Every structure is written in C-alpha cells, then in structure tokens.
Amino acid sequence: MGSYLAKRVRFQNGERISVLRAPNGLPVHEVTLFLGTYRTKGKAANTIHLVCRSLALLYRFLLSQKIDLLARLGQGKFLTISELDRLASSVQYRMDDLDEDESSEKSNVINILRISMRRKSVDSTPVTVAVGTQAHRLRYIAKYLEYVSRYVGATLDDNLLRQQLKVDTADTLAVFREHIPVVSKRAKLGARVGLSLDEQNRILSIVDPSSPDNPWSRSFVRFRNWLIVVLLLATGMRQGELLGLQIGDLGSNSPKLKILRRADAKSDKRTTQPATKTSDREIELTPAIMKVLWHYINHERANIAAARKIPQVIVSDEGEPLSASSIDKLFADVRAACPGLPVTLTSHVMRHTWNERFSEQADAMGLSDSVEQKARNVQQGWADNSEQGAAYTRRHTAKKGREVSLKLQEKLDDKLISKQ
C-alpha cells in the first residue's frame, strides 16, 4: 500500500509547484489550495515544498489513526486534544521517504517496495530531527488544520455546528501550539563552524584530480568535483547559487561571475530547481581560478555532447545539470576518503569556512568592524545592515574571545604565583 508523498511538479513554462499525492495517486485538493496561499505571498518553491512535506506527515498520521479529516469536520467536529498530542509526538522523528524518489521523475513509476523498505529502516531506529525542524512542522500543520477547518466549516448548513467547529478548532489548536518548541539562541556549543586550515588543506589534497586518494574514478568527475570545492572555498557562495550558475554569467574579458536569481527558470529542466536566496551580485575571482573555470568549460565540459545544449556550468557526466543530491554525495565521498573530517562536512560548511577566512583577512588588513560587516554583506548578497555574518563566524569570534579572556587572566598571574 502506498502512502502520502510530497511531489514536485514542473510545468513547461518553468513554474514549479508542490502537491501532496495520496495513496490513490491523486493530489489532495485541500492541500493544493492551501499551498497556493503561499505562492500568492511570493514564498520560494523550496519553502513551499517544506510545507508540503510537513503535511505529508500529518496525513500519514491521520491514515495510521484511521481518521477521515474531512468527514470529521463535516460533522462539525475537530480533532481531539489527545489526537493532536499524539500527532505532535510523531512529527519529531526523521522520515527519509516523504518525497517521491528522484528516479521516478524520469520514469513516472514509484517503487513502492523500495519506499516500504526505507520506511521500515527508519521506523526500526527512530531518529529525531532538529528542534527548529520540529517547530516548523508543527507551525505548518497548525496553520493547515486551521485553514481546512475554516474551509469545511463554511460549507456547513447548520449555523450551530459551524460555530461549534470554529470554537473547538481555536481552543484545541491553542493547546496544540503549546507543543511548538522554542528554538534557543543560547545553545552555541556544537553549532556549525568552518574548517580549520589543516582540514581545508586535507580536503584540497584529497580532491586534487591527480591525487591517488581521490575517491572518484572518471577524469571528468575528478576535475569537476575539485573545481566545485575550490569555487565554494573561494567565493563562499551557496550550493544552490553554484548549481544555478550559467556560462553567460561568467565574464569573458574579466575574472568575474554573476550570481543571479532565476526562480522558475524555463531553461532549468530540474524539477527541484537550485535556489539563490540572497540578492543578485557580482563576484571577482583571481585570474588563476577564472582560468581553471574556463578550462573546465572549454575542455572538460565541452567533451560531453549533451552538456553543450544547456546553459548550466556544473553538469553531470551525462550532460545534465547537476542535482543538489549529487553535491551531498560529493561531500559524503570526501568524508569517507578522508577519515577524521567533521561528520557535519557539507557544502554549507564551505560557506562558514569562507566567512571565517574573510574575518581573519579583515583583521590582518586592519579593517574596522563596520567596514568588515558592509564588505562581507556585499560579497554574500545580504542587506547592507544584515547581521547574518555572526552565524558564519563562530570559530573566529570564539578565538578572539579566548584571546581577550586570557589577556585578562594574565593580569592575575603574578598575584597567583606569589600565593603558591
């Protein structure tokens, strides 16, 4: 038996939407209407898909409890507090099969057995998701339940039932929202930081195309993956920005590239389009890095016939625009080939690393804090007054804090020594 799946749909004009597919293969109508409210507010496609995934959890819970939500609401009754308590408990666990398999995008066939096997694997060893993820899930579910209750309530002929449903919904959801965890801003220990200089050098050594420890066999893949790591470390761009980079974005007469927002781009055939979250901007590269980038395009990439038909710079060895999952696999391969690297090593850690190196260089150049902040914001595509950089410079900030603290302690050393 199938289950509820969050599915992305791409139209010929490039527009992308998410739908919740029921076990019978049809979209859940009410969910489609609800997700449409996010589109009218201009929310990004990836954000809307996160909402859809949360509602897949809701409908799986309803299915497991044999609850027909529309029938219940049609009787003027809402979910009970005990039911919502169980729902709140269930959404704290990780589930890897909320999305339709990527392979099904090409075949339009869902391997139910494969999905079932993955679900059994996850259920046998439950893993909780981050507190922030739990909070997002519960908020989206609460908003949807409020929406669908109002949607069905408007169709009830009995005014008394309609009013009772309205009151029950408000009272019960108030209790449900108490389950939404507070994401502490004080839990800094263990937060993601950039790589140390030694770790950077180890990674660059491993991914060097000529390295005997390079985990990839094909020469094209070796060169491309090395270039990906170099570009992420050199620019601090996001994974989605790199995957969305087009040949036309590169300067032909100057070592520069442009990071542009292209939501629902018709030229991007990927159902899950990589997103650029920040503002458009231009990044200058060193001539050496730009030369390597053009070598990749004119020689490595040019040897793949299918790649000549698409504008994206980073492609698979089959000539298709590279997917986000391929980037994830790249860093999983690096972790496996280089024991001792952080288990949290991902493309986003490269962004943290760039920001910490930026701070170190700013200190070496004697830049004031205000100038450093503005310069960083321009390079990363943030607003002029953004303080986002604080989340990416934890290691550097902690180091400066330790240095100041030790200086203060040194003033006490003489007095301590005299007491020994």
N, C-alpha and C positions, 0 to 999 in steps of 0.2 A: 504494500500500500504506500502511495506517495504521501508527501507532506506539503506544508506551505513553504514556498520558496520565494525569495526576493529576486526578481528578474529585471535586468536592464534591457531596454528596447531602443534601438537606434533607427530613426526614420531616414529616408533618402535625403532630406534636406539638412541632415546633420543633427537635428534635435534628438535629445536623449531623454527618456523618461524611465521611471521605475514602476513596476507593478508587482503586486503580491499575487502569486499564482497559487490557486487552490489545488488540492489533490486531484480534482477532476480536470485540471489543465486550464481552467478559465480564470481570468483576473477577478479579484474580489472587488466588486463595484464600489462599495463604500470607501474602501482604502484608496482606490484610484481617485475618487472625488476629494478625499482628504489630502492626498499628496499634491493634488492640483492647487490647493491653497498655498502650499509652499512655493510652487512655481510662480504663482502670481505675485508673490512677495520678493521674487528675484533670488531665491536661495539657489546655491550651486547644486549641480546634479549629484555630486558625491554626498552632499549633506542630505539631500532628499533620499538617497539610497540608504543612508544610515537609519533614517526614519522608517523606511520600508522594512529593513532588517529587524528593527525593534518590533514592528507589527507582526512580522513572521513569528517571533517568539510568542506574542500574545495569542495568535490564532492557533499555534501548536498547543499552547496551554489549554485553550478552550476545547480543542479537539480531544486532548487527553482526559479532560474532565467531562466530556460529553455535554458541553454547554452550547446550545444554539443561541448565539448572542442576539440576533435579530428577532427570533421568536420570543425570547425572554423580554426584550424591550417592547415588542409588540403587545405584550400583556400588561405593559405599564410597570414592569419590574426591572430593577437594575441588579448588577452583581452584588453578592453579599460581601460583608467585610471579611469573613473567613476565606472566601474565594479569592479576594484580592490580596489577602495576606499570603496565601499560597503562591499566587502569581508573582508577588514581589520577591518571594524567596527563589522562585525558579529562574528569574531573569539575571541572577547574579553569576550564572555559570556560562562558561565559554561554549559555543557551538560552532563547529567549522563548516557545517553544511547548510547555512542559511541562504547561501547563494546557489544559483544553478551552476553546474560545472562549466568552466571556461571552454572545455572541449565541446560542449553542447552548442556553443554559439555557431560552430561550423556545421554540425550535423543535425541540429534541432532535435536530437534524441537525448533523453535523460536516462542515465544508467541508474535505475532505482536501486539495484543490488549494491552498487558502489556507494551510493548515498547511505543506504541502510547500514553497510559495514562501517562507514566512518562514524555514523551516529552511535553505533554500539561501542566503538572505541572510545569516543568522547564520554559517553554515559558511564562507562566502566571506571573511569578515573576522572571525576569531575574537577575542572579547574576553574577557579573564579576569575572574573575579568576585573580590570582596574575599577576603583571606586568611581572615577569620573565616567567610565562607560556605563556602569550601573545607573548612575544619576541620569545620564542622557536617555537611556532606555525607559526608565520609569517616567520621566517627563513626557516623552513622546507618546507612550502608552496612555498616560492620563489625559493628555490633550485629545487623543483619538477617541477614547471612551466618552469623553465629554461631548465631542463632535457627533459621534454616531448616535448617542442618546438623544441629543437635540434633533438630529436628522429624522430619527424614527418617531420621536415624540410629536413632531409637527404633523405627522400623518394620523395620529390617534383622534378618533371622533369624540371620545368621552373626555370632557374637559377635566373631570376629577382625576382620571387616570393620568392625563397629561401633566397635571400639576404635581401629582404624587411622584411621578417618574422624575420630574425636574428636581424636586426636593431630595429624593433618595440619591439621585446622582451627585448632587452638590455635597450632601452630607458624607456619603461613602467615599467619594474621591478626596475629600478633605483628609480623611483618615489614611487613605492610600498614599497621598503625597507625603505623609509623615515618614514613609519608608525611604524617601529620596535621601541618600546620604549626602552629608556636607563634605565637599572636597576641601581638605585642609590645605592652606597655603603655607603652613609651617613645617610640613613634612619634607624637608630638603635632603636628608640623608638618603643616599641611594638614588637620587634624581639623576637623570641622564646628563652626562658631561661629554666633552670632546675627548679625542685620543691624545695620549702623551706623544712626545716627539719620537720616542723609541717605537711606539706602536704604529705611528704613521710610516716610519721607515721600514718596519717589518712588512706592512701591507704592500707598500710600493715595491718592495723587493720580491714579494710573492707573486704579484700580478704582472711584473715585468714580462713582456712576451717571450724573452729569451731565458727566463728562469726555469731551471729543471724542476722546481717545486710548483710551477704554475699548474693549477688544477684543471685547466681546460686543454683539450687536445687539438682542436681546429685552430689554424693560424689566424683566421679572421676573428673568431671569438676571443682569442687571446689579446689581439690588438684592440678590439672594440672595448672589451672589459677594462683593460688597462687605461684606455682613454676616458672611460666613464669615471673611474676612480680619480684620475688626475683632474678632470673638469670639476668634479664635486669638491675636491680639496682646494682647488684653485679659485673657485668662484663662490662657494657657499650656496649655490642655487639648490632649490628643492628638486626632488626626484621628478615630480610632475613637470617642472619647468624644463628639465633636461630632456625628458621624453617628448615634450611638445616642441622642442627646438627644430626649426626648419632651415634648409640650406639658404633660403632667401634672407634669413635673419643674420647671416654672417657677413661681415664687411669684406668686400673683395679687394679693397685698396688700403684697408686699415685693420689692425688686430682688435676688432670689436665684434660683439654679438648683441642681439636684442632679445630681451625676454618679453614676450607679448601674451596678452590674454586672448584666448580664442575659444570661448565657450561655444559648444555645439557646432564646431567647425565641420563643414561638409567634407573637407579634404582629409579629415582624420577618420579612417574607417573602423577604428577600435570602438567597440560598444562602450567600454569603460574608458572614456577619454581622460588622459592625464590632465590635472588641473593646475593652473597658475593662480595661487591665492593672493599674491602680492601685486603691487602696481607694475605697469609696464616700465622697463628701464633698459639702460644700455650698460654693458659690462666690457671693460677693456682688458684684454689679455696680453701677456708678454708675446713678442714675436715668435719665440720658440714654441710656445703652446699652440699659437694660431697655426704655425707651420705644420705641426703634428696633426692638428684637426683637419686641415686641408689635405694632408697626405692620406688620412683615413678616407675622406670623401672621394678624392680623385683616383685612389688606387685600391684600397681595401674594399670600400663600399661599392665602387664602380664595377667590380668584378662580379657582383650579384645582379643579374639582369632584372629581376623583379623590383629591386630597390630603386632603379632608375625611374620608375613610374610614380614614385611617391615623394613628397617633399620633406618628410621627417629625416633628421640627421641620423639618429640612433635606430638601427634596424636589426632584425634577427638574421641569422644566416640563411633564412629562406626568403629574405627580402621584404618582410612585413615590419611595420612599426613595432618596436619592442614594447612589451607589456610591463606593467608595474610588478607583476609576479616574477618576471624574469630578473628584474633588479633585485628583488628579495632573494631569489635563488643565487644570484651572483655573490651576495654577501654571506649567504649560508655556506657556499662553497669556500669562500675565503676563510671563514671561521673554522671550517673543517680542515683546511690545508695548513692553517697556522694556529696550532694549539696555544692557549694562553691569552688569546684576544678576548675582549669583553663579550660575553654571551649576548649582550644587547647590541652588538655591532650591526648597524643598518645604514642605509644611505643617509638617514637623517642625522646620524652621529657625525657624518662628514660635515654637515652644516654647523653643528655645535663646534666641531674642530676648527672650521674656518673662522668662526666668531671669536674663539679664544685666541687664535693666532693674530687676528685683527687687533684685539686688545693689547697683546704683547707688543706688536709693532707700533701701535699708537703710543704706548708708554715709552718705547725706545726713541720715538720721534719727538717726545715731549708734548704731545697734543693735550689740550685741556679736556676735561670730561665732556663739556658741552659740544666741543668741536668733534670729538670722537663719536659722540652719540649721533650727531647730524650726519657725519660721514658714513657711519655704519647704516643708518636708515636709508640713505640714498642707494648704497650698494645692495641692500637687501630688499629694496622695494617697499619699505614701510613708510608710514606717515612721518612728517618732519618731527612731530612731538612724541612719536611712539617710544615706549619703554620696553618693547618686546625683547630688545637685546639682553636684558637682565636674565631671561630664561636660557640664553645660549652661552653665557659666560660664567657659569657657576665655578668651574675649576679655577679660572683666572681670578675671580673675585675672592674665592676662598684662600688662594695663595697670598694675595695682597693682605687679606685679613690676618693670616697667620704671621706674616712679616711684621705687621704693626703690633700684634699681640706680643710677639717675642721681644720686640724693642722695649715695650713697656715692662716686661718681666726682667729684662737685663738691668733695669734701674734698681731692682731689689736684690740683685746678686751679691753685692758687697756686704749688705746687711745680713744676708743669709749665711754667707761664708764665715762671718765673724761669730756666729752663734754655734758653729759646728765644733 
